[in-house]
Amino acid sequence: MTPLLHSYFQAIAQKPLLCWPHRNLAENPALGRHYVATRHISIGEIILKDEEPLIAGPMNNSVPVCLKCYTVLNEDIATPCTTCGWPLCQKCKEHGLECNFTSSRRGDKVSITKFGYPHPSYQCINVIRALSLKTTNAEVYNKLMSLESHCDRIKDKENFIFEEPLNTARFIKRFFRTDDVSEEEITKIIGILQVNGHEVPITEPPYVAVYELASLLEHNCRANCSKSFTDTGGLIIHAAIPITKGDNISICYTDPLWGTANRIHHLSKTKFFECICDRCKDPTEFGTMFDALKCNQMNCSGYMLPKTFLAQSQEDYACNICKSIISYEEAEKILEDIGRCLSNMKKQDITACKEFLNRYKSILHANHFYNVDVMIALSQLIGHQTGGIVDVGENLLVEKMNLCRILSELLKLLVPAENRIRGLILFELHAALAEYSRRHVEMDTLTTLLLESKKCLLSAHQLLRYEPKVLPEGFVVQQAEKNLQQMNKLLKQFNVE
């Protein structure tokens, strides 16, 4: 093996885990305001960019955190603000608009004494930050209040999922002197924060932010755009697939790797609307069978799904071959039991992942969302133990490559906007192919594997190029650039481009 080849494989083994003329704001009764493409938009093109949020703050069910940097607090490092009492970390001396709001509207300071558990008082932080904008930045406040709140649905007291926003509004009225603020105004702000909030992962724990331009993007469970955050908390929306003139521009408001029923429930509870996108309307999820159970009839190779997940009454599951039926309740019980097993499964363990996949292969479709969850974890775990990928056995290395290929194709079809996950999977495939080629140094095999590895590397870089440096994905981008330089040198040595 040449020194250049050796150095390349060594590097692989050490890898880490405005005005926008191409969109137009439209409006209709079903979608409200939304963006429509005014020309063809290519993959990777930036659709819009919010340099900073209108408002940002801790997650709704946050444990006590520093209200400046969002560091998780405990008894040893929590330092109450001398003005208002909200605790900060020892490094931060000032915090947000809630400081003056609290000190001017309470007779005593806030006292937080319990740490390590979600604290109900933190549910009011983002609301009082928004209320403070009325006097500190009326322009931003008006922009915020112009966003969708679905507060008409929140006020529907017969629907239990909207009790929490109403309870938060009443808590704020009791906790602060807010005679100049109505419960309706507070409820509307809560709805705006809930409907338009984005989880920003650049801190640990993440925080939530509302952005002006991005808040007008419509939802789709198979979105055509991806979102990335900047190192300073800005938001970039870029095309994940080619977008044709006249197409609506969309992102996904929920976890696109959840099953249909889970996505619909989450969107109803947190965003206050019922999703009827093409993906949710198709129980097969574009033929991937992402929600499907294997038929329980002997010698039948069919799969069971309801006719629709959108019906008001829950539909029974029926086999696509023998037409046998199990009730929706029976299917849910099966999935609930498997979900409980998945939750209790030993984490970061290759054996546990393989045992799960083997245990339920006779019950779940290979592409079922529970299996995909475990497959993604397994594809990332193989090669990240002590010794790295060079110590992975041949069979396990081949398994990693197969998993990555299967996942990449599935995600590309089902959730093409999930750049972060697919980019990481392709980077893992690149590394596995490079290691496999090191072990099979016949020239024809070597160059074929290296070219495939390079293709995966370029795709991973393309998918992750907008990710911030503070995230692992951003670090992978930097590593990919280094690996690509070495790979090009290596291929040039073999007279291969």
C-alpha positions in Angstrom: 0.0 0.0 0.0 1.4 3.4 -0.9 2.0 6.0 1.8 -0.7 8.3 0.3 -3.2 5.5 0.4 -2.2 4.7 3.9 -2.6 8.3 5.1 -6.0 8.6 3.4 -7.4 5.5 5.1 -5.9 6.7 8.4 -7.8 10.0 8.1 -11.0 8.2 7.3 -10.6 6.1 10.4 -10.4 9.2 12.5 -13.6 10.8 11.3 -16.0 12.4 13.7 -19.3 11.2 14.3 -34.4 40.9 1.9 -35.6 40.3 -1.5 -35.9 36.9 -3.0 -37.0 36.9 -6.7 -37.8 33.2 -6.8 -40.7 33.1 -4.3 -43.9 35.0 -4.0 -46.3 35.4 -1.1 -49.8 34.1 -1.9 -52.9 33.6 0.2 -56.0 31.4 0.1 -58.6 30.4 2.7 -57.2 26.9 3.3 -53.5 27.7 3.6 -53.6 31.4 4.6 -50.4 33.2 3.6 -47.8 30.9 1.9 -44.9 31.1 -0.5 -45.2 30.0 -4.2 -42.2 29.5 -6.5 -42.0 32.1 -9.3 -39.4 30.1 -11.3 -37.7 26.8 -11.2 -35.6 26.4 -8.1 -32.6 24.0 -8.0 -31.6 21.7 -5.2 -29.6 23.7 -2.6 -30.7 27.1 -3.6 -31.5 29.4 -0.6 -35.2 30.3 -0.6 -35.1 32.6 2.3 -32.9 33.6 5.3 -33.9 35.1 8.6 -30.8 36.6 10.1 -32.3 36.6 13.6 -35.6 35.5 15.2 -38.4 37.9 16.2 -38.3 36.2 19.6 -36.4 33.3 21.2 -36.4 31.6 24.6 -36.4 28.3 26.5 -38.5 25.3 25.4 -42.0 25.0 26.8 -41.3 22.2 29.3 -37.8 23.5 30.1 -35.9 22.5 33.2 -34.4 25.6 34.9 -31.9 27.1 32.5 -29.8 30.3 32.4 -32.0 32.8 30.5 -29.0 34.2 28.7 -27.1 31.1 27.4 -29.6 28.3 28.2 -27.1 26.3 30.2 -28.9 23.8 32.5 -28.8 25.0 36.1 -28.4 23.2 39.3 -28.1 24.3 43.0 -24.3 24.8 42.7 -24.2 27.2 39.7 -27.6 28.9 39.7 -27.2 32.6 40.6 -30.4 34.6 41.0 -30.5 37.9 39.0 -30.2 40.7 41.5 -33.0 42.6 39.7 -35.7 40.1 39.2 -34.6 36.8 40.7 -34.7 34.6 37.6 -31.6 32.3 37.9 -28.6 32.7 35.6 -25.4 30.7 35.3 -22.3 32.1 37.0 -20.9 33.4 33.7 -23.9 35.4 32.7 -24.8 38.7 34.4 -27.7 40.0 32.3 -30.6 38.3 30.5 -33.7 39.2 28.4 -36.7 41.3 28.4 -38.3 39.2 31.2 -36.0 40.9 33.7 -37.7 44.4 33.6 -41.1 42.9 33.0 -40.8 40.7 36.2 -39.3 43.4 38.4 -41.9 46.0 37.4 -44.9 43.7 37.7 -44.2 41.7 40.8 -44.0 42.7 44.5 -41.2 40.2 45.1 -38.5 38.5 43.1 -38.9 35.1 41.4 -37.5 32.2 43.4 -36.5 29.0 41.7 -35.4 26.4 44.1 -36.1 23.1 42.4 -33.7 22.0 39.6 -33.3 19.1 37.2 -37.1 18.8 36.4 -39.4 20.7 34.0 -40.4 23.9 35.9 -43.8 25.3 35.1 -42.7 28.9 35.6 -40.5 28.7 32.5 -43.6 28.3 30.3 -44.2 32.0 30.8 -40.8 33.3 29.7 -41.4 33.6 26.0 -44.8 35.1 26.5 -43.5 37.9 28.8 -40.6 38.5 26.4 -43.2 39.0 23.7 -45.3 41.3 25.9 -42.3 43.4 26.7 -41.8 44.1 22.9 -44.9 46.2 23.0 -43.0 49.0 24.7 -39.4 48.1 23.7 -39.8 47.3 20.0 -43.3 47.9 18.7 -42.4 47.1 15.1 -41.2 43.6 16.1 -44.2 43.1 18.3 -46.6 44.0 15.5 -44.8 41.5 13.1 -45.1 38.8 15.8 -48.7 39.5 16.3 -49.5 39.3 12.6 -48.5 35.6 12.5 -51.0 32.7 12.7 -52.1 31.8 16.2 -55.1 29.5 15.7 -56.4 31.1 18.9 -59.9 30.4 17.8 -59.2 26.7 18.2 -57.3 27.2 21.5 -60.5 28.8 22.9 -62.5 25.7 22.1 -62.7 24.5 25.7 -64.3 21.3 24.7 -61.0 20.1 23.1 -58.7 19.0 25.9 -55.5 19.4 23.9 -55.8 23.2 24.2 -56.1 23.3 28.0 -52.3 23.9 28.5 -52.2 27.2 26.6 -55.2 28.5 28.5 -53.7 27.4 31.8 -50.5 29.2 30.9 -52.4 32.4 30.2 -54.2 32.2 33.5 -50.9 31.5 35.3 -49.4 34.7 33.8 -52.4 36.7 34.9 -52.0 35.5 38.4 -48.2 35.6 38.6 -47.7 39.2 37.2 -49.6 42.4 37.5 -51.2 42.4 34.0 -54.3 44.6 34.3 -53.2 46.2 31.0 -53.0 42.9 29.2 -56.0 40.7 28.4 -56.2 36.9 28.7 -57.1 36.9 25.0 -53.9 38.8 24.1 -51.8 36.3 26.1 -53.6 33.4 24.6 -52.9 34.7 21.1 -49.2 35.1 21.9 -49.1 31.5 23.2 -50.7 30.3 20.0 -48.3 32.2 17.8 -45.3 30.8 19.7 -46.7 27.3 19.5 -47.7 27.4 15.9 -44.6 29.2 14.6 -41.8 28.1 17.0 -38.7 26.3 15.7 -36.5 24.2 17.9 -33.0 25.6 17.6 -30.4 22.9 18.3 -27.3 25.1 18.6 -27.3 25.1 22.4 -27.7 22.2 24.8 -30.6 22.0 25.6 -32.0 23.6 22.5 -34.2 26.7 22.6 -37.3 27.8 20.6 -37.4 30.7 18.2 -40.0 32.4 16.0 -38.8 33.8 12.6 -40.6 36.4 10.5 -40.1 35.0 7.0 -40.0 31.3 7.8 -43.3 31.6 9.7 -45.1 32.0 6.3 -43.9 28.6 5.0 -46.6 26.0 4.8 -46.3 22.5 6.3 -45.9 19.3 4.4 -44.8 15.9 5.8 -42.8 15.4 2.6 -41.5 18.9 2.4 -39.6 20.3 -0.6 -37.3 22.5 1.6 -34.8 21.9 4.4 -34.0 24.3 7.2 -30.6 24.9 8.7 -29.5 27.2 11.5 -26.6 29.6 11.6 -24.1 29.6 14.4 -25.7 32.8 15.7 -29.3 31.5 15.7 -30.4 32.6 12.2 -32.5 30.3 10.0 -31.8 29.3 6.3 -34.4 27.6 4.2 -33.0 25.9 1.1 -34.5 23.7 -1.6 -34.2 19.9 -0.9 -35.6 18.8 -4.3 -36.1 20.6 -7.6 -39.1 23.0 -7.2 -41.2 23.9 -10.2 -42.6 27.3 -11.0 -46.0 27.5 -9.3 -45.2 24.9 -6.6 -45.9 25.8 -3.0 -42.8 26.0 -0.9 -42.9 23.9 2.3 -41.1 22.6 5.3 -42.1 20.0 7.8 -43.4 21.2 11.2 -43.1 17.8 12.9 -40.7 14.8 13.0 -41.0 13.4 9.5 -39.7 10.0 10.7 -42.7 9.4 12.9 -45.6 7.3 11.7 -48.6 9.0 10.1 -50.9 8.7 13.2 -48.1 10.2 15.4 -47.5 13.0 13.0 -51.1 13.9 12.7 -51.6 13.8 16.5 -48.5 16.0 17.1 -49.5 18.6 14.6 -53.0 18.7 16.0 -51.8 19.2 19.5 -48.9 21.6 18.9 -49.7 23.4 15.7 -53.5 23.3 16.0 -54.3 21.9 12.5 -55.2 18.6 10.9 -52.6 17.6 8.3 -54.0 16.5 4.9 -50.8 16.5 2.9 -50.3 13.9 0.1 -48.1 11.8 2.4 -50.7 11.6 5.2 -53.5 10.9 2.7 -51.5 7.8 1.4 -51.5 5.0 4.1 -48.6 3.3 2.2 -46.6 6.5 2.4 -45.6 6.5 -1.3 -45.3 2.7 -1.3 -42.7 2.6 1.5 -45.1 0.8 3.9 -43.7 3.0 6.7 -46.6 2.2 9.0 -47.3 -1.4 7.8 -47.7 -4.5 9.9 -47.0 -7.9 8.4 -50.2 -10.0 7.9 -50.8 -12.4 10.8 -52.3 -15.1 8.6 -50.1 -18.2 8.0 -48.5 -18.3 4.6 -49.6 -14.8 3.6 -46.9 -12.4 2.5 -49.2 -9.4 2.7 -49.0 -6.2 4.8 -51.7 -4.6 6.9 -52.7 -0.9 6.9 -55.9 1.0 7.4 -57.6 2.5 4.3 -56.8 5.9 5.7 -55.3 7.6 8.8 -57.4 10.7 8.2 -60.9 9.3 9.1 -62.8 10.7 12.0 -63.4 7.1 13.2 -60.2 4.9 13.4 -60.1 2.5 10.5 -59.3 -1.3 10.9 -56.1 -2.6 9.4 -56.6 -4.8 6.4 -54.1 -7.1 4.5 -53.4 -6.0 1.0 -53.4 -9.6 -0.2 -55.7 -11.9 1.7 -57.9 -9.0 3.0 -57.9 -10.3 6.6 -58.6 -7.6 9.2 -57.5 -6.7 12.7 -59.1 -3.9 14.6 -57.4 -0.5 14.9 -57.3 -1.1 18.7 -55.5 -4.4 18.2 -52.9 -2.8 15.9 -52.4 0.0 18.3 -51.8 -2.4 21.1 -49.2 -4.2 19.0 -47.4 -1.0 18.2 -47.7 0.3 21.8 -45.9 -2.9 23.1 -43.2 -2.6 20.5 -42.8 1.1 21.2 -42.4 0.3 24.9 -39.7 -2.3 24.0 -37.9 0.3 21.9 -38.0 2.9 24.7 -36.5 0.4 27.2 -33.9 -1.0 24.7 -30.3 -0.6 25.8 -28.9 2.6 24.1 -25.7 2.8 22.1 -25.6 -1.0 21.8 -25.1 -2.8 18.5 -26.3 -6.1 19.8 -29.5 -4.6 21.2 -30.3 -3.0 17.9 -29.8 -6.2 16.0 -31.9 -8.2 18.5 -34.8 -5.7 18.1 -34.7 -5.9 14.3 -34.7 -9.7 14.5 -37.4 -9.9 17.2 -40.0 -8.0 15.2 -39.1 -9.0 11.6 -42.2 -11.2 11.6 -44.5 -8.4 12.8 -43.3 -5.1 11.2 -42.6 -4.3 7.6 -38.8 -3.9 7.1 -39.4 -0.1 6.4 -41.7 0.4 9.5 -40.8 3.6 11.3 -39.8 1.6 14.4 -37.3 -0.4 12.4 -36.0 2.7 10.6 -35.4 4.3 13.9 -33.2 1.4 15.0 -31.5 1.0 11.6 -30.4 4.7 11.7 -29.0 4.2 15.2 -27.2 0.9 14.1 -25.7 2.5 11.0 -24.2 5.2 13.1 -23.0 2.8 15.9 -21.0 0.4 13.7 -17.5 1.7 13.5 -17.7 4.1 16.4 -16.6 1.7 19.1 -13.1 1.5 20.5 -10.7 1.1 17.7 -12.9 2.8 15.1 -14.0 1.4 11.8 -10.7 -0.3 11.1 -11.5 -2.8 13.8 -14.9 -3.6 12.5 -15.3 -7.2 11.3 -15.9 -7.8 7.6 -19.5 -9.0 8.0 -20.4 -6.1 10.2 -18.8 -3.6 7.8 -20.8 -5.0 4.9 -23.9 -4.8 7.1 -23.2 -1.1 7.8 -22.8 -0.4 4.0 -26.1 -2.2 3.2 -27.9 -0.4 6.0 -26.6 3.0 4.8 -27.6 2.3 1.2 -31.1 1.1 2.2 -31.7 4.1 4.5 -30.3 6.7 2.0 -32.7 5.5 -0.7 -35.7 5.3 1.6 -35.1 8.7 3.1 -34.6 10.2 -0.3 -38.0 9.0 -1.4 -40.0 9.5 1.8 -38.4 12.6 3.4 -36.0 14.2 0.9 -35.8 17.4 3.0 -34.2 15.5 5.9 -30.7 16.6 4.9 -29.1 16.2 8.3 -29.9 12.6 8.8 -29.3 11.6 5.2 -26.1 13.6 5.0 -24.7 11.8 8.1 -25.7 8.4 6.7 -24.0 9.1 3.4 -20.8 10.2 5.3 -20.9 6.9 7.2 -21.3 5.0 3.9 -18.4 6.9 2.5 -16.2 5.9 5.4 -17.3 2.3 5.3 -16.7 2.0 1.6 -13.2 3.5 2.0 -12.4 1.0 4.7 -13.8 -1.8 2.7 -11.6 -0.8 -0.3 -8.6 -0.7 1.9 -9.1 -4.4 2.6 -9.7 -5.3 -1.1 -6.8 -3.7 -2.9 -7.3 -5.3 -6.3 -7.1 -2.3 -8.6 -10.5 -2.7 -10.3 -12.3 -3.2 -7.0 -10.3 -0.5 -5.2 -11.1 2.2 -7.8 -14.7 1.3 -8.0 -15.2 1.4 -4.3 -13.2 4.7 -4.0 -15.3 6.3 -6.7 -18.5 5.3 -4.9 -17.1 6.5 -1.7 -16.2 9.9 -3.3 -19.8 10.2 -4.6 -21.2 9.6 -1.2 -18.8 12.1 0.3 -19.8 14.8 -2.2 -23.5 14.1 -1.6 -23.0 14.3 2.2 -21.2 17.6 1.8 -23.9 19.0 -0.4 -26.6 18.0 2.1 -24.8 19.3 5.1 -23.1 22.4 3.7 -25.5 24.9 5.4 -25.2 23.3 8.9 -23.5 25.4 11.6 -20.1 24.6 12.9 -21.3 24.3 16.4 -23.3 21.1 15.5 -21.7 17.7 14.7 -23.1 18.0 11.2 -21.1 21.2 10.7 -18.0 19.4 11.9 -18.7 16.6 9.4 -18.7 19.2 6.6 -15.2 20.3 7.6 -14.0 16.7 7.8 -15.6 15.9 4.4 -13.7 18.7 2.8 -10.4 17.3 4.2 -11.3 13.8 3.1 -12.2 14.9 -0.4 -8.8 16.6 -0.8 -7.1 13.4 0.1 -9.3 11.2 -2.0 -8.7 13.4 -5.1 -5.0 13.0 -4.6 -5.4 9.3 -4.2 -7.5 8.9 -7.3 -5.1 11.1 -9.3 -2.3 8.7 -8.3 -4.4 5.9 -9.9 -5.1 8.0 -13.0 -8.8 8.0 -12.0 -10.9 11.2 -11.9 
